[in-house]
Amino acid sequence: MSEDLCLVLTTCPDEDSAERLAAVLVEQRLAACVSAGSPARSTYPWQGSIEHEREIPLTIKTVREKVPALSEALVAHHPYEVPELLVLPVIDGLDAYTQWIRDWIQ
């Protein structure tokens, strides 16, 4: 079963900040893996104007019990004033892979 697993989504302004954040989360065993995607173009309202920015999406693999500590670390190490942080439950997955996530984090 994978009910304790989740994916956390965030974005970073560039590859360097994405790489630094990923390293912190994995080194602190708050995530088993952080995957950086191709640059995306994000459009969003911020402080009275519409922003259009290039961002690096990150998908963070973790367990639900680590989300509070992961959230604290993400906010502490993220360059944005208000970083994206969305938590999605994992419904199912390859047993060997989901166990590998748990083994690293636990």
Residue pairs with C-beta under 8 A, 6 or more apart in sequence:
2 90
2 91
2 92
2 93
2 98
3 89
3 90
4 63
4 64
4 65
4 102
5 61
5 62
5 63
5 64
5 89
5 90
5 93
5 98
5 101
5 102
6 62
6 63
6 64
6 67
6 87
6 88
6 89
6 90
7 59
7 60
7 61
7 62
7 87
7 88
7 90
8 31
8 59
8 60
8 62
8 67
8 70
8 74
8 85
8 86
8 87
8 88
9 57
9 58
9 59
9 60
9 84
9 85
9 86
9 87
9 88
10 21
10 57
10 58
10 60
10 74
10 78
10 83
10 84
10 85
10 86
11 40
11 42
11 55
11 56
11 57
11 58
11 83
11 84
12 18
12 21
12 55
12 56
12 58
12 78
12 79
12 80
13 53
13 54
13 55
13 56
13 79
13 80
14 56
15 36
15 56
17 56
17 78
17 79
18 36
18 56
18 58
19 36
20 77
21 34
21 58
21 74
21 77
21 78
22 31
22 34
22 36
22 58
22 60
24 73
24 77
25 31
25 34
25 60
25 70
25 73
25 74
26 32
26 33
26 34
28 69
28 73
29 66
29 104
29 105
30 62
30 66
30 69
30 70
30 73
30 105
31 60
31 61
31 62
31 66
31 70
31 105
32 61
32 62
32 100
32 101
32 102
32 104
32 105
33 60
33 61
33 101
34 58
34 59
34 60
34 61
35 58
35 59
35 61
36 56
36 57
36 58
37 56
37 57
37 58
37 59
38 57
39 54
39 55
39 56
40 54
40 55
40 56
40 57
41 52
41 53
41 54
41 55
42 51
42 52
42 53
42 54
42 55
43 50
43 51
43 52
44 50
44 51
44 53
45 51
60 70
61 101
62 70
62 101
62 105
63 101
63 102
63 105
63 106
64 87
64 89
66 105
67 87
71 85
74 83
74 85
75 83
75 85
90 98
